[in-house]
Amino acid sequence: MASDPERPIRTSPVGKLSGEINNAEEPLLNGIHPSENYTVLSAILPFLFPALGGLLYGYDIGSTSCATISIESATLSGITWYNLNSVEIGLITSGSLYGALIGSVLAFNIADFLGRRRELILASCLYLLGAIVTAAAPTFAVMVIGRFVFGIGIGLAMHAAPMYIAETAPSQIRGRLISLKEFFIVLGMVGGYGIGSLLVDTIAGWRYMYGASTPLAVAMGIGMWWLPASPRWLLLCAIQGKGNMHDLKESAICCLCRLRGEVICDTAPRQVEEILAELAVVGEEKEATFREMFRGKCLKALIIGAGLVLFQQITGQPSVLYYAASILETAGFSAASDATRVSILLGLLKLVMTGVAVIVVDRVGRRPLLLGGVSGMGVSLFLLGSYYLFLDDAPLVAVVALLLYVGCYQLSFGPIGWLMISEIFPLRLRGRGLSIAVLVNFGANALVTFAFSPLKALLGAGILFYGFGVIAVLSLLFILFIVPETKGLTLEEIEARCL
């Protein structure tokens, strides 16, 4: 293994596989093949280990909902400080969220210095440390510290993972792979609910729930250490004079061969030269400044990216799920008496719909999924509002609206929001731009979660859901007039054509 974790191993690239895909006969577009050659295995591995960061994020959400039940039990908690007030429970449940906000702020300053790969290695270390501290916490204060540390890992992983996947994936399956990361988040949630339900009746079961994430954190760290650096990040360093141009180009060629397999080794030097030329054309040779984030194409990318993740949260996603158990209970579903089972039911629906999005996103495109999915979300929100105001004797309407909302969200905002922010920013501003977008995402999530109960008390559930429905209509207009289609374009073509 190389001593420098960002310098790739100079060995022969991965051999050809039966799953090899070859599109060399396709014409060049702006000097870059619209369909890049790759082998299946070499394309999967650079996705899998970054996606474990999303799996751990989802697992934290699912397991925490069960861990709080265990911690508050006088007989099952296994601790003397189980009698926690609402603020203390809030710190446990949302501690990782506020840690993620801190991680997003840190990413703004360190992302371009570390590179995508080393940032993910750091995230895996924080995941591991946070999980161990939380699981072994002797006091409430130590547990909160562990939750914050784990959350910082979430912030860094949710920032670096989509960037690494976007910059290393072949353009024709980039949307599918980044959307699959959202699938891993939901899979982690379902896994967290499942493991939590198995351990919730065990003495000190919450310790095992949090400790169960440590093997995944180790696997993520080892996997990211083994993977090569992002070739585009290496070329950005080269064109900005942050190292020897020849050495960085050779490293980028080696990384590209490892990421695509033997099938592209003959053309890798040419692809590296083409990417360098494209970066020079769009002005990437200048190092980004903070002021540039709010000018020209960078401002447009920020409006698109931050706007999508803002609408992703303020259309009520955390709040609708908050009402899931009560809605199913009014409809007479026996599973509603068990919040964990309800969560698993909804989690499975989210998995199925995210899977549909993964399959069709690179064929249908980003905009059609967003427009169709958000339209369904708007209809479901107005139905929920009507149920609480006028149709309280028709609980089936609320159940249909709930399932429609969850399904449409996972078909649109869930995966497409993360996909778009990972590919819309210019390369030299991608690290900082994505950190702002992730900060907006977690900040809006925290705001909606915090404000929901006071707004519900002030306005009532019906009016509140109508308000979310109006916001969904506004988000449709935003998508229709602002968000571009990026299907099938390389990252360099997106920068040249869409901004």
Helices and strands as residue ranges (DSSP letters): H 40-71, H 86-114, H 116-136, H 140-168, G 171-173, H 174-199, H 205-211, H 214-226, H 231-239, H 245-260, G 262-264, H 268-281, G 291-294, H 296-314, H 317-322, H 324-330, G 334-337, H 339-364, H 366-389, H 395-411, H 413-423, H 427-459, H 461-481, H 491-498
